[in-house]
């Protein structure tokens, strides 16, 4: 369980970084928020993915203490 939580946390942190670095038209097509011709960033998507990633990493650390 610890490995799953930690892996998902890392993946979500990478997704958050992608949301902060790439504009909406350059996001991969399977990402929510991909819009052709739109050059703005999806900051809210990045914040939510980052917070979820940190929560999952913290849960993985907490599970490892037991």
PDBQT receptor file of N, H, CA, C and O in Angstrom, charges set to zero:
ATOM      1  N   UNK A   1       0.823  -1.189   0.000  1.00  0.00    +0.000 N 
ATOM      2  CA  UNK A   1       0.000   0.000   0.000  1.00  0.00    +0.000 C 
ATOM      3  C   UNK A   1       0.870   1.257   0.000  1.00  0.00    +0.000 C 
ATOM      4  O   UNK A   1       0.556   2.251  -0.656  1.00  0.00    +0.000 OA
ATOM      5  N   UNK A   2       1.970   1.189   0.751  1.00  0.00    +0.000 N 
ATOM      6  H   UNK A   2       2.225   0.382   1.283  1.00  0.00    +0.000 HD
ATOM      7  CA  UNK A   2       2.861   2.341   0.818  1.00  0.00    +0.000 C 
ATOM      8  C   UNK A   2       3.429   2.659  -0.562  1.00  0.00    +0.000 C 
ATOM      9  O   UNK A   2       3.510   3.826  -0.946  1.00  0.00    +0.000 OA
ATOM     10  N   UNK A   3       3.817   1.637  -1.299  1.00  0.00    +0.000 N 
ATOM     11  H   UNK A   3       3.751   0.689  -0.987  1.00  0.00    +0.000 HD
ATOM     12  CA  UNK A   3       4.387   1.830  -2.628  1.00  0.00    +0.000 C 
ATOM     13  C   UNK A   3       3.364   2.437  -3.586  1.00  0.00    +0.000 C 
ATOM     14  O   UNK A   3       3.709   3.303  -4.391  1.00  0.00    +0.000 OA
ATOM     15  N   UNK A   4       2.119   1.994  -3.507  1.00  0.00    +0.000 N 
ATOM     16  H   UNK A   4       1.839   1.291  -2.853  1.00  0.00    +0.000 HD
ATOM     17  CA  UNK A   4       1.065   2.512  -4.381  1.00  0.00    +0.000 C 
ATOM     18  C   UNK A   4       0.807   3.986  -4.086  1.00  0.00    +0.000 C 
ATOM     19  O   UNK A   4       0.730   4.795  -5.010  1.00  0.00    +0.000 OA
ATOM     20  N   UNK A   5       0.674   4.344  -2.814  1.00  0.00    +0.000 N 
ATOM     21  H   UNK A   5       0.737   3.687  -2.063  1.00  0.00    +0.000 HD
ATOM     22  CA  UNK A   5       0.421   5.734  -2.442  1.00  0.00    +0.000 C 
ATOM     23  C   UNK A   5       1.574   6.641  -2.856  1.00  0.00    +0.000 C 
ATOM     24  O   UNK A   5       1.358   7.729  -3.390  1.00  0.00    +0.000 OA
ATOM     25  N   UNK A   6       2.788   6.190  -2.609  1.00  0.00    +0.000 N 
ATOM     26  H   UNK A   6       2.963   5.306  -2.175  1.00  0.00    +0.000 HD
ATOM     27  CA  UNK A   6       3.958   6.994  -2.959  1.00  0.00    +0.000 C 
ATOM     28  C   UNK A   6       4.072   7.158  -4.475  1.00  0.00    +0.000 C 
ATOM     29  O   UNK A   6       4.380   8.248  -4.959  1.00  0.00    +0.000 OA
ATOM     30  N   UNK A   7       3.829   6.094  -5.217  1.00  0.00    +0.000 N 
ATOM     31  H   UNK A   7       3.579   5.209  -4.824  1.00  0.00    +0.000 HD
ATOM     32  CA  UNK A   7       3.906   6.170  -6.680  1.00  0.00    +0.000 C 
ATOM     33  C   UNK A   7       2.855   7.113  -7.248  1.00  0.00    +0.000 C 
ATOM     34  O   UNK A   7       3.157   7.932  -8.115  1.00  0.00    +0.000 OA
ATOM     35  N   UNK A   8       1.635   7.003  -6.768  1.00  0.00    +0.000 N 
ATOM     36  H   UNK A   8       1.389   6.337  -6.063  1.00  0.00    +0.000 HD
ATOM     37  CA  UNK A   8       0.575   7.905  -7.234  1.00  0.00    +0.000 C 
ATOM     38  C   UNK A   8       0.871   9.347  -6.862  1.00  0.00    +0.000 C 
ATOM     39  O   UNK A   8       0.580  10.257  -7.637  1.00  0.00    +0.000 OA
ATOM     40  N   UNK A   9       1.448   9.566  -5.686  1.00  0.00    +0.000 N 
ATOM     41  H   UNK A   9       1.684   8.826  -5.056  1.00  0.00    +0.000 HD
ATOM     42  CA  UNK A   9       1.823  10.914  -5.275  1.00  0.00    +0.000 C 
ATOM     43  C   UNK A   9       2.869  11.517  -6.193  1.00  0.00    +0.000 C 
ATOM     44  O   UNK A   9       2.775  12.687  -6.564  1.00  0.00    +0.000 OA
ATOM     45  N   UNK A  10       3.862  10.725  -6.559  1.00  0.00    +0.000 N 
ATOM     46  H   UNK A  10       3.938   9.775  -6.258  1.00  0.00    +0.000 HD
ATOM     47  CA  UNK A  10       4.905  11.214  -7.459  1.00  0.00    +0.000 C 
ATOM     48  C   UNK A  10       4.337  11.502  -8.842  1.00  0.00    +0.000 C 
ATOM     49  O   UNK A  10       4.672  12.513  -9.459  1.00  0.00    +0.000 OA
ATOM     50  N   UNK A  11       3.477  10.611  -9.329  1.00  0.00    +0.000 N 
ATOM     51  H   UNK A  11       3.205   9.789  -8.829  1.00  0.00    +0.000 HD
ATOM     52  CA  UNK A  11       2.861  10.826 -10.640  1.00  0.00    +0.000 C 
ATOM     53  C   UNK A  11       2.041  12.116 -10.646  1.00  0.00    +0.000 C 
ATOM     54  O   UNK A  11       2.099  12.883 -11.608  1.00  0.00    +0.000 OA
ATOM     55  N   UNK A  12       1.285  12.357  -9.586  1.00  0.00    +0.000 N 
ATOM     56  H   UNK A  12       1.238  11.735  -8.805  1.00  0.00    +0.000 HD
ATOM     57  CA  UNK A  12       0.476  13.573  -9.529  1.00  0.00    +0.000 C 
ATOM     58  C   UNK A  12       1.340  14.829  -9.422  1.00  0.00    +0.000 C 
ATOM     59  O   UNK A  12       0.957  15.875  -9.947  1.00  0.00    +0.000 OA
ATOM     60  N   UNK A  13       2.469  14.756  -8.773  1.00  0.00    +0.000 N 
ATOM     61  H   UNK A  13       2.780  13.906  -8.347  1.00  0.00    +0.000 HD
ATOM     62  CA  UNK A  13       3.369  15.906  -8.731  1.00  0.00    +0.000 C 
ATOM     63  C   UNK A  13       3.967  16.196 -10.110  1.00  0.00    +0.000 C 
ATOM     64  O   UNK A  13       4.167  17.356 -10.472  1.00  0.00    +0.000 OA
ATOM     65  N   UNK A  14       4.246  15.154 -10.867  1.00  0.00    +0.000 N 
ATOM     66  H   UNK A  14       4.083  14.212 -10.573  1.00  0.00    +0.000 HD
ATOM     67  CA  UNK A  14       4.728  15.348 -12.235  1.00  0.00    +0.000 C 
ATOM     68  C   UNK A  14       3.628  15.963 -13.099  1.00  0.00    +0.000 C 
ATOM     69  O   UNK A  14       3.893  16.856 -13.904  1.00  0.00    +0.000 OA
ATOM     70  N   UNK A  15       2.392  15.485 -12.930  1.00  0.00    +0.000 N 
ATOM     71  H   UNK A  15       2.177  14.760 -12.276  1.00  0.00    +0.000 HD
ATOM     72  CA  UNK A  15       1.257  16.046 -13.679  1.00  0.00    +0.000 C 
ATOM     73  C   UNK A  15       1.074  17.522 -13.319  1.00  0.00    +0.000 C 
ATOM     74  O   UNK A  15       0.801  18.342 -14.195  1.00  0.00    +0.000 OA
ATOM     75  N   UNK A  16       1.221  17.862 -12.053  1.00  0.00    +0.000 N 
ATOM     76  H   UNK A  16       1.443  17.197 -11.341  1.00  0.00    +0.000 HD
ATOM     77  CA  UNK A  16       1.105  19.259 -11.632  1.00  0.00    +0.000 C 
ATOM     78  C   UNK A  16       2.180  20.114 -12.303  1.00  0.00    +0.000 C 
ATOM     79  O   UNK A  16       1.904  21.235 -12.733  1.00  0.00    +0.000 OA
ATOM     80  N   UNK A  17       3.386  19.596 -12.393  1.00  0.00    +0.000 N 
ATOM     81  H   UNK A  17       3.610  18.686 -12.044  1.00  0.00    +0.000 HD
ATOM     82  CA  UNK A  17       4.458  20.336 -13.056  1.00  0.00    +0.000 C 
ATOM     83  C   UNK A  17       4.138  20.552 -14.532  1.00  0.00    +0.000 C 
ATOM     84  O   UNK A  17       4.417  21.619 -15.079  1.00  0.00    +0.000 OA
ATOM     85  N   UNK A  18       3.558  19.551 -15.173  1.00  0.00    +0.000 N 
ATOM     86  H   UNK A  18       3.332  18.684 -14.729  1.00  0.00    +0.000 HD
ATOM     87  CA  UNK A  18       3.185  19.685 -16.586  1.00  0.00    +0.000 C 
ATOM     88  C   UNK A  18       2.136  20.776 -16.750  1.00  0.00    +0.000 C 
ATOM     89  O   UNK A  18       2.208  21.575 -17.683  1.00  0.00    +0.000 OA
ATOM     90  N   UNK A  19       1.161  20.811 -15.845  1.00  0.00    +0.000 N 
ATOM     91  H   UNK A  19       1.102  20.161 -15.087  1.00  0.00    +0.000 HD
ATOM     92  CA  UNK A  19       0.132  21.847 -15.925  1.00  0.00    +0.000 C 
ATOM     93  C   UNK A  19       0.722  23.244 -15.757  1.00  0.00    +0.000 C 
ATOM     94  O   UNK A  19       0.245  24.187 -16.390  1.00  0.00    +0.000 OA
ATOM     95  N   UNK A  20       1.745  23.401 -14.923  1.00  0.00    +0.000 N 
ATOM     96  H   UNK A  20       2.133  22.636 -14.409  1.00  0.00    +0.000 HD
ATOM     97  CA  UNK A  20       2.340  24.713 -14.703  1.00  0.00    +0.000 C 
ATOM     98  C   UNK A  20       3.291  25.131 -15.821  1.00  0.00    +0.000 C 
ATOM     99  O   UNK A  20       3.527  26.325 -16.006  1.00  0.00    +0.000 OA
ATOM    100  N   UNK A  21       3.840  24.179 -16.567  1.00  0.00    +0.000 N 
ATOM    101  H   UNK A  21       3.648  23.209 -16.417  1.00  0.00    +0.000 HD
ATOM    102  CA  UNK A  21       4.852  24.487 -17.575  1.00  0.00    +0.000 C 
ATOM    103  C   UNK A  21       4.253  24.662 -18.971  1.00  0.00    +0.000 C 
ATOM    104  O   UNK A  21       4.704  25.514 -19.736  1.00  0.00    +0.000 OA
ATOM    105  N   UNK A  22       3.238  23.858 -19.307  1.00  0.00    +0.000 N 
ATOM    106  H   UNK A  22       2.872  23.165 -18.685  1.00  0.00    +0.000 HD
ATOM    107  CA  UNK A  22       2.708  23.869 -20.673  1.00  0.00    +0.000 C 
ATOM    108  C   UNK A  22       1.381  24.608 -20.759  1.00  0.00    +0.000 C 
ATOM    109  O   UNK A  22       0.544  24.482 -19.864  1.00  0.00    +0.000 OA
ATOM    110  N   UNK A  23       1.178  25.377 -21.824  1.00  0.00    +0.000 N 
ATOM    111  H   UNK A  23       1.858  25.479 -22.551  1.00  0.00    +0.000 HD
ATOM    112  CA  UNK A  23      -0.146  25.986 -22.036  1.00  0.00    +0.000 C 
ATOM    113  C   UNK A  23      -1.167  24.919 -22.447  1.00  0.00    +0.000 C 
ATOM    114  O   UNK A  23      -0.802  23.786 -22.762  1.00  0.00    +0.000 OA
ATOM    115  N   UNK A  24      -2.425  25.288 -22.439  1.00  0.00    +0.000 N 
ATOM    116  H   UNK A  24      -2.722  26.208 -22.183  1.00  0.00    +0.000 HD
ATOM    117  CA  UNK A  24      -3.514  24.324 -22.647  1.00  0.00    +0.000 C 
ATOM    118  C   UNK A  24      -3.449  23.644 -24.004  1.00  0.00    +0.000 C 
ATOM    119  O   UNK A  24      -3.836  22.480 -24.116  1.00  0.00    +0.000 OA
ATOM    120  N   UNK A  25      -2.978  24.322 -25.029  1.00  0.00    +0.000 N 
ATOM    121  H   UNK A  25      -2.665  25.267 -24.938  1.00  0.00    +0.000 HD
ATOM    122  CA  UNK A  25      -2.957  23.681 -26.348  1.00  0.00    +0.000 C 
ATOM    123  C   UNK A  25      -1.795  22.713 -26.528  1.00  0.00    +0.000 C 
ATOM    124  O   UNK A  25      -1.783  21.944 -27.489  1.00  0.00    +0.000 OA
ATOM    125  N   UNK A  26      -0.812  22.733 -25.618  1.00  0.00    +0.000 N 
ATOM    126  H   UNK A  26      -0.822  23.358 -24.837  1.00  0.00    +0.000 HD
ATOM    127  CA  UNK A  26       0.321  21.813 -25.707  1.00  0.00    +0.000 C 
ATOM    128  C   UNK A  26       0.227  20.654 -24.722  1.00  0.00    +0.000 C 
ATOM    129  O   UNK A  26       1.100  19.787 -24.701  1.00  0.00    +0.000 OA
ATOM    130  N   UNK A  27      -0.823  20.633 -23.908  1.00  0.00    +0.000 N 
ATOM    131  H   UNK A  27      -1.532  21.338 -23.925  1.00  0.00    +0.000 HD
ATOM    132  CA  UNK A  27      -1.005  19.514 -22.990  1.00  0.00    +0.000 C 
ATOM    133  C   UNK A  27      -1.275  18.237 -23.775  1.00  0.00    +0.000 C 
ATOM    134  O   UNK A  27      -1.817  18.296 -24.879  1.00  0.00    +0.000 OA
ATOM    135  N   UNK A  28      -0.904  17.082 -23.221  1.00  0.00    +0.000 N 
ATOM    136  H   UNK A  28      -0.464  17.035 -22.324  1.00  0.00    +0.000 HD
ATOM    137  CA  UNK A  28      -1.283  15.834 -23.881  1.00  0.00    +0.000 C 
ATOM    138  C   UNK A  28      -2.802  15.746 -23.997  1.00  0.00    +0.000 C 
ATOM    139  O   UNK A  28      -3.525  16.251 -23.138  1.00  0.00    +0.000 OA
ATOM    140  N   UNK A  29      -3.279  15.109 -25.052  1.00  0.00    +0.000 N 
ATOM    141  H   UNK A  29      -2.691  14.699 -25.750  1.00  0.00    +0.000 HD
ATOM    142  CA  UNK A  29      -4.717  15.110 -25.337  1.00  0.00    +0.000 C 
ATOM    143  C   UNK A  29      -5.536  14.376 -24.280  1.00  0.00    +0.000 C 
ATOM    144  O   UNK A  29      -6.742  14.607 -24.183  1.00  0.00    +0.000 OA
ATOM    145  N   UNK A  30      -4.922  13.498 -23.484  1.00  0.00    +0.000 N 
ATOM    146  H   UNK A  30      -3.943  13.311 -23.563  1.00  0.00    +0.000 HD
ATOM    147  CA  UNK A  30      -5.673  12.773 -22.461  1.00  0.00    +0.000 C 
ATOM    148  C   UNK A  30      -5.742  13.533 -21.132  1.00  0.00    +0.000 C 
ATOM    149  O   UNK A  30      -6.383  13.062 -20.193  1.00  0.00    +0.000 OA
ATOM    150  N   UNK A  31      -5.097  14.691 -21.039  1.00  0.00    +0.000 N 
ATOM    151  H   UNK A  31      -4.577  15.073 -21.803  1.00  0.00    +0.000 HD
ATOM    152  CA  UNK A  31      -5.174  15.515 -19.831  1.00  0.00    +0.000 C 
ATOM    153  C   UNK A  31      -6.469  16.318 -19.841  1.00  0.00    +0.000 C 
ATOM    154  O   UNK A  31      -6.847  16.854 -20.883  1.00  0.00    +0.000 OA
ATOM    155  N   UNK A  32      -7.156  16.413 -18.706  1.00  0.00    +0.000 N 
ATOM    156  H   UNK A  32      -6.849  15.978 -17.860  1.00  0.00    +0.000 HD
ATOM    157  CA  UNK A  32      -8.299  17.326 -18.634  1.00  0.00    +0.000 C 
ATOM    158  C   UNK A  32      -7.815  18.768 -18.828  1.00  0.00    +0.000 C 
ATOM    159  O   UNK A  32      -6.805  19.166 -18.247  1.00  0.00    +0.000 OA
ATOM    160  N   UNK A  33      -8.518  19.532 -19.623  1.00  0.00    +0.000 N 
ATOM    161  H   UNK A  33      -9.339  19.209 -20.094  1.00  0.00    +0.000 HD
ATOM    162  CA  UNK A  33      -8.139  20.910 -19.863  1.00  0.00    +0.000 C 
ATOM    163  C   UNK A  33      -7.411  21.126 -21.175  1.00  0.00    +0.000 C 
ATOM    164  O   UNK A  33      -7.070  22.260 -21.510  1.00  0.00    +0.000 OA
ATOM    165  N   UNK A  34      -7.166  20.060 -21.926  1.00  0.00    +0.000 N 
ATOM    166  H   UNK A  34      -7.443  19.138 -21.654  1.00  0.00    +0.000 HD
ATOM    167  CA  UNK A  34      -6.527  20.210 -23.237  1.00  0.00    +0.000 C 
ATOM    168  C   UNK A  34      -7.494  20.915 -24.180  1.00  0.00    +0.000 C 
ATOM    169  O   UNK A  34      -8.580  20.407 -24.461  1.00  0.00    +0.000 OA
ATOM    170  N   UNK A  35      -7.097  22.085 -24.667  1.00  0.00    +0.000 N 
ATOM    171  H   UNK A  35      -6.215  22.498 -24.439  1.00  0.00    +0.000 HD
ATOM    172  CA  UNK A  35      -7.933  22.862 -25.582  1.00  0.00    +0.000 C 
ATOM    173  C   UNK A  35      -7.054  23.372 -26.712  1.00  0.00    +0.000 C 
ATOM    174  O   UNK A  35      -6.052  24.047 -26.479  1.00  0.00    +0.000 OA
ATOM    175  N   UNK A  36      -7.435  23.045 -27.926  1.00  0.00    +0.000 N 
ATOM    176  H   UNK A  36      -8.249  22.497 -28.116  1.00  0.00    +0.000 HD
ATOM    177  CA  UNK A  36      -6.668  23.506 -29.084  1.00  0.00    +0.000 C 
ATOM    178  C   UNK A  36      -6.801  25.021 -29.242  1.00  0.00    +0.000 C 
ATOM    179  O   UNK A  36      -7.901  25.566 -29.161  1.00  0.00    +0.000 OA
ATOM    180  N   UNK A  37      -5.688  25.685 -29.463  1.00  0.00    +0.000 N 
ATOM    181  H   UNK A  37      -4.793  25.243 -29.529  1.00  0.00    +0.000 HD
ATOM    182  CA  UNK A  37      -5.689  27.119 -29.707  1.00  0.00    +0.000 C 
ATOM    183  C   UNK A  37      -5.725  27.993 -28.470  1.00  0.00    +0.000 C 
ATOM    184  O   UNK A  37      -5.738  29.218 -28.597  1.00  0.00    +0.000 OA
ATOM    185  N   UNK A  38      -5.741  27.419 -27.293  1.00  0.00    +0.000 N 
ATOM    186  H   UNK A  38      -5.730  26.425 -27.190  1.00  0.00    +0.000 HD
ATOM    187  CA  UNK A  38      -5.783  28.202 -26.057  1.00  0.00    +0.000 C 
ATOM    188  C   UNK A  38      -4.373  28.250 -25.484  1.00  0.00    +0.000 C 
ATOM    189  O   UNK A  38      -3.749  27.207 -25.290  1.00  0.00    +0.000 OA
ATOM    190  N   UNK A  39      -3.865  29.450 -25.212  1.00  0.00    +0.000 N 
ATOM    191  H   UNK A  39      -4.373  30.297 -25.369  1.00  0.00    +0.000 HD
ATOM    192  CA  UNK A  39      -2.478  29.580 -24.762  1.00  0.00    +0.000 C 
ATOM    193  C   UNK A  39      -2.343  29.850 -23.271  1.00  0.00    +0.000 C 
ATOM    194  O   UNK A  39      -1.234  30.086 -22.791  1.00  0.00    +0.000 OA
ATOM    195  N   UNK A  40      -3.430  29.820 -22.537  1.00  0.00    +0.000 N 
ATOM    196  H   UNK A  40      -4.331  29.628 -22.926  1.00  0.00    +0.000 HD
ATOM    197  CA  UNK A  40      -3.312  30.094 -21.102  1.00  0.00    +0.000 C 
ATOM    198  C   UNK A  40      -2.970  28.813 -20.336  1.00  0.00    +0.000 C 
ATOM    199  O   UNK A  40      -3.186  27.704 -20.823  1.00  0.00    +0.000 OA
ATOM    200  N   UNK A  41      -2.437  28.992 -19.138  1.00  0.00    +0.000 N 
ATOM    201  H   UNK A  41      -2.261  29.894 -18.743  1.00  0.00    +0.000 HD
ATOM    202  CA  UNK A  41      -2.091  27.863 -18.276  1.00  0.00    +0.000 C 
ATOM    203  C   UNK A  41      -3.315  27.441 -17.470  1.00  0.00    +0.000 C 
ATOM    204  O   UNK A  41      -4.204  28.251 -17.209  1.00  0.00    +0.000 OA
ATOM    205  N   UNK A  42      -3.355  26.201 -17.087  1.00  0.00    +0.000 N 
ATOM    206  H   UNK A  42      -2.632  25.542 -17.299  1.00  0.00    +0.000 HD
ATOM    207  CA  UNK A  42      -4.416  25.708 -16.214  1.00  0.00    +0.000 C 
ATOM    208  C   UNK A  42      -3.860  25.628 -14.791  1.00  0.00    +0.000 C 
ATOM    209  O   UNK A  42      -3.494  24.554 -14.313  1.00  0.00    +0.000 OA
ATOM    210  N   UNK A  43      -3.803  26.761 -14.138  1.00  0.00    +0.000 N 
ATOM    211  H   UNK A  43      -4.100  27.633 -14.527  1.00  0.00    +0.000 HD
ATOM    212  CA  UNK A  43      -3.199  26.848 -12.815  1.00  0.00    +0.000 C 
ATOM    213  C   UNK A  43      -4.002  26.070 -11.774  1.00  0.00    +0.000 C 
ATOM    214  O   UNK A  43      -3.419  25.407 -10.917  1.00  0.00    +0.000 OA
ATOM    215  N   UNK A  44      -5.317  26.142 -11.839  1.00  0.00    +0.000 N 
ATOM    216  H   UNK A  44      -5.790  26.681 -12.536  1.00  0.00    +0.000 HD
ATOM    217  CA  UNK A  44      -6.139  25.431 -10.857  1.00  0.00    +0.000 C 
ATOM    218  C   UNK A  44      -5.949  23.925 -10.963  1.00  0.00    +0.000 C 
ATOM    219  O   UNK A  44      -5.894  23.234  -9.946  1.00  0.00    +0.000 OA
ATOM    220  N   UNK A  45      -5.850  23.410 -12.185  1.00  0.00    +0.000 N 
ATOM    221  H   UNK A  45      -5.895  23.971 -13.012  1.00  0.00    +0.000 HD
ATOM    222  CA  UNK A  45      -5.606  21.982 -12.363  1.00  0.00    +0.000 C 
ATOM    223  C   UNK A  45      -4.260  21.599 -11.740  1.00  0.00    +0.000 C 
ATOM    224  O   UNK A  45      -4.139  20.557 -11.097  1.00  0.00    +0.000 OA
ATOM    225  N   UNK A  46      -3.259  22.446 -11.938  1.00  0.00    +0.000 N 
ATOM    226  H   UNK A  46      -3.358  23.293 -12.461  1.00  0.00    +0.000 HD
ATOM    227  CA  UNK A  46      -1.942  22.188 -11.380  1.00  0.00    +0.000 C 
ATOM    228  C   UNK A  46      -1.930  22.223  -9.868  1.00  0.00    +0.000 C 
ATOM    229  O   UNK A  46      -1.271  21.400  -9.232  1.00  0.00    +0.000 OA
ATOM    230  N   UNK A  47      -2.651  23.168  -9.285  1.00  0.00    +0.000 N 
ATOM    231  H   UNK A  47      -3.185  23.836  -9.802  1.00  0.00    +0.000 HD
ATOM    232  CA  UNK A  47      -2.710  23.265  -7.820  1.00  0.00    +0.000 C 
ATOM    233  C   UNK A  47      -3.387  22.033  -7.238  1.00  0.00    +0.000 C 
ATOM    234  O   UNK A  47      -2.905  21.462  -6.260  1.00  0.00    +0.000 OA
ATOM    235  N   UNK A  48      -4.498  21.623  -7.832  1.00  0.00    +0.000 N 
ATOM    236  H   UNK A  48      -4.890  22.087  -8.626  1.00  0.00    +0.000 HD
ATOM    237  CA  UNK A  48      -5.230  20.460  -7.321  1.00  0.00    +0.000 C 
ATOM    238  C   UNK A  48      -4.384  19.195  -7.454  1.00  0.00    +0.000 C 
ATOM    239  O   UNK A  48      -4.340  18.384  -6.529  1.00  0.00    +0.000 OA
ATOM    240  N   UNK A  49      -3.718  19.018  -8.584  1.00  0.00    +0.000 N 
ATOM    241  H   UNK A  49      -3.753  19.677  -9.335  1.00  0.00    +0.000 HD
ATOM    242  CA  UNK A  49      -2.865  17.842  -8.767  1.00  0.00    +0.000 C 
ATOM    243  C   UNK A  49      -1.697  17.861  -7.786  1.00  0.00    +0.000 C 
ATOM    244  O   UNK A  49      -1.327  16.817  -7.250  1.00  0.00    +0.000 OA
ATOM    245  N   UNK A  50      -1.113  19.029  -7.545  1.00  0.00    +0.000 N 
ATOM    246  H   UNK A  50      -1.414  19.878  -7.981  1.00  0.00    +0.000 HD
ATOM    247  CA  UNK A  50      -0.009  19.135  -6.605  1.00  0.00    +0.000 C 
ATOM    248  C   UNK A  50      -0.418  18.847  -5.170  1.00  0.00    +0.000 C 
ATOM    249  O   UNK A  50       0.285  18.143  -4.445  1.00  0.00    +0.000 OA
ATOM    250  N   UNK A  51      -1.550  19.390  -4.767  1.00  0.00    +0.000 N 
ATOM    251  H   UNK A  51      -2.121  19.962  -5.356  1.00  0.00    +0.000 HD
ATOM    252  CA  UNK A  51      -2.031  19.136  -3.402  1.00  0.00    +0.000 C 
ATOM    253  C   UNK A  51      -2.377  17.657  -3.223  1.00  0.00    +0.000 C 
ATOM    254  O   UNK A  51      -2.046  17.059  -2.199  1.00  0.00    +0.000 OA
ATOM    255  N   UNK A  52      -3.042  17.069  -4.220  1.00  0.00    +0.000 N 
ATOM    256  H   UNK A  52      -3.311  17.555  -5.052  1.00  0.00    +0.000 HD
ATOM    257  CA  UNK A  52      -3.374  15.642  -4.132  1.00  0.00    +0.000 C 
ATOM    258  C   UNK A  52      -2.104  14.791  -4.080  1.00  0.00    +0.000 C 
ATOM    259  O   UNK A  52      -2.051  13.801  -3.351  1.00  0.00    +0.000 OA
ATOM    260  N   UNK A  53      -1.087  15.172  -4.848  1.00  0.00    +0.000 N 
ATOM    261  H   UNK A  53      -1.130  15.976  -5.440  1.00  0.00    +0.000 HD
ATOM    262  CA  UNK A  53       0.179  14.452  -4.815  1.00  0.00    +0.000 C 
ATOM    263  C   UNK A  53       0.860  14.540  -3.460  1.00  0.00    +0.000 C 
ATOM    264  O   UNK A  53       1.392  13.546  -2.966  1.00  0.00    +0.000 OA
ATOM    265  N   UNK A  54       0.846  15.719  -2.857  1.00  0.00    +0.000 N 
ATOM    266  H   UNK A  54       0.414  16.526  -3.259  1.00  0.00    +0.000 HD
ATOM    267  CA  UNK A  54       1.447  15.874  -1.528  1.00  0.00    +0.000 C 
ATOM    268  C   UNK A  54       0.683  15.082  -0.473  1.00  0.00    +0.000 C 
ATOM    269  O   UNK A  54       1.288  14.490   0.421  1.00  0.00    +0.000 OA
ATOM    270  N   UNK A  55      -0.643  15.070  -0.577  1.00  0.00    +0.000 N 
ATOM    271  H   UNK A  55      -1.134  15.551  -1.303  1.00  0.00    +0.000 HD
ATOM    272  CA  UNK A  55      -1.448  14.298   0.376  1.00  0.00    +0.000 C 
ATOM    273  C   UNK A  55      -1.142  12.803   0.247  1.00  0.00    +0.000 C 
ATOM    274  O   UNK A  55      -1.000  12.109   1.254  1.00  0.00    +0.000 OA
ATOM    275  N   UNK A  56      -1.040  12.311  -0.983  1.00  0.00    +0.000 N 
ATOM    276  H   UNK A  56      -1.155  12.875  -1.800  1.00  0.00    +0.000 HD
ATOM    277  CA  UNK A  56      -0.735  10.895  -1.174  1.00  0.00    +0.000 C 
ATOM    278  C   UNK A  56       0.670  10.553  -0.706  1.00  0.00    +0.000 C 
ATOM    279  O   UNK A  56       0.886   9.478  -0.147  1.00  0.00    +0.000 OA
ATOM    280  N   UNK A  57       1.630  11.445  -0.925  1.00  0.00    +0.000 N 
ATOM    281  H   UNK A  57       1.455  12.319  -1.380  1.00  0.00    +0.000 HD
ATOM    282  CA  UNK A  57       2.980  11.203  -0.405  1.00  0.00    +0.000 C 
ATOM    283  C   UNK A  57       2.986  11.174   1.118  1.00  0.00    +0.000 C 
ATOM    284  O   UNK A  57       3.645  10.328   1.722  1.00  0.00    +0.000 OA
ATOM    285  N   UNK A  58       2.264  12.084   1.733  1.00  0.00    +0.000 N 
ATOM    286  H   UNK A  58       1.729  12.771   1.242  1.00  0.00    +0.000 HD
ATOM    287  CA  UNK A  58       2.179  12.096   3.193  1.00  0.00    +0.000 C 
ATOM    288  C   UNK A  58       1.509  10.830   3.716  1.00  0.00    +0.000 C 
ATOM    289  O   UNK A  58       1.919  10.280   4.738  1.00  0.00    +0.000 OA
ATOM    290  N   UNK A  59       0.481  10.375   3.013  1.00  0.00    +0.000 N 
ATOM    291  H   UNK A  59       0.148  10.822   2.183  1.00  0.00    +0.000 HD
ATOM    292  CA  UNK A  59      -0.195   9.128   3.410  1.00  0.00    +0.000 C 
ATOM    293  C   UNK A  59       0.761   7.937   3.276  1.00  0.00    +0.000 C 
ATOM    294  O   UNK A  59       0.747   7.029   4.107  1.00  0.00    +0.000 OA
ATOM    295  N   UNK A  60       1.582   7.947   2.234  1.00  0.00    +0.000 N 
ATOM    296  H   UNK A  60       1.593   8.684   1.559  1.00  0.00    +0.000 HD
ATOM    297  CA  UNK A  60       2.561   6.875   2.067  1.00  0.00    +0.000 C 
ATOM    298  C   UNK A  60       3.602   6.861   3.175  1.00  0.00    +0.000 C 
ATOM    299  O   UNK A  60       3.996   5.797   3.652  1.00  0.00    +0.000 OA
ATOM    300  N   UNK A  61       4.043   8.042   3.581  1.00  0.00    +0.000 N 
ATOM    301  H   UNK A  61       3.722   8.906   3.193  1.00  0.00    +0.000 HD
ATOM    302  CA  UNK A  61       4.990   8.128   4.699  1.00  0.00    +0.000 C 
ATOM    303  C   UNK A  61       4.322   7.686   5.987  1.00  0.00    +0.000 C 
ATOM    304  O   UNK A  61       4.930   6.986   6.797  1.00  0.00    +0.000 OA
ATOM    305  N   UNK A  62       3.080   8.089   6.180  1.00  0.00    +0.000 N 
ATOM    306  H   UNK A  62       2.587   8.658   5.522  1.00  0.00    +0.000 HD
ATOM    307  CA  UNK A  62       2.362   7.718   7.398  1.00  0.00    +0.000 C 
ATOM    308  C   UNK A  62       2.129   6.220   7.449  1.00  0.00    +0.000 C 
ATOM    309  O   UNK A  62       2.246   5.609   8.511  1.00  0.00    +0.000 OA
ATOM    310  N   UNK A  63       1.798   5.621   6.308  1.00  0.00    +0.000 N 
ATOM    311  H   UNK A  63       1.703   6.117   5.445  1.00  0.00    +0.000 HD
ATOM    312  CA  UNK A  63       1.597   4.161   6.260  1.00  0.00    +0.000 C 
ATOM    313  C   UNK A  63       2.901   3.423   6.545  1.00  0.00    +0.000 C 
ATOM    314  O   UNK A  63       2.883   2.324   7.100  1.00  0.00    +0.000 OA
ATOM    315  N   UNK A  64       4.026   4.016   6.173  1.00  0.00    +0.000 N 
ATOM    316  H   UNK A  64       4.041   4.909   5.722  1.00  0.00    +0.000 HD
ATOM    317  CA  UNK A  64       5.318   3.380   6.378  1.00  0.00    +0.000 C 
ATOM    318  C   UNK A  64       5.738   3.352   7.831  1.00  0.00    +0.000 C 
ATOM    319  O   UNK A  64       6.593   2.550   8.206  1.00  0.00    +0.000 OA
ATOM    320  N   UNK A  65       5.164   4.202   8.653  1.00  0.00    +0.000 N 
ATOM    321  H   UNK A  65       4.469   4.853   8.348  1.00  0.00    +0.000 HD
ATOM    322  CA  UNK A  65       5.534   4.249  10.072  1.00  0.00    +0.000 C 
ATOM    323  C   UNK A  65       4.892   3.143  10.872  1.00  0.00    +0.000 C 
ATOM    324  O   UNK A  65       5.376   2.800  11.951  1.00  0.00    +0.000 OA
ATOM    325  N   UNK A  66       3.827   2.584  10.373  1.00  0.00    +0.000 N 
ATOM    326  H   UNK A  66       3.435   2.862   9.497  1.00  0.00    +0.000 HD
ATOM    327  CA  UNK A  66       3.135   1.519  11.132  1.00  0.00    +0.000 C 
ATOM    328  C   UNK A  66       3.856   0.207  11.029  1.00  0.00    +0.000 C 
ATOM    329  O   UNK A  66       3.413  -0.787  11.604  1.00  0.00    +0.000 OA
TER     330      UNK A  66
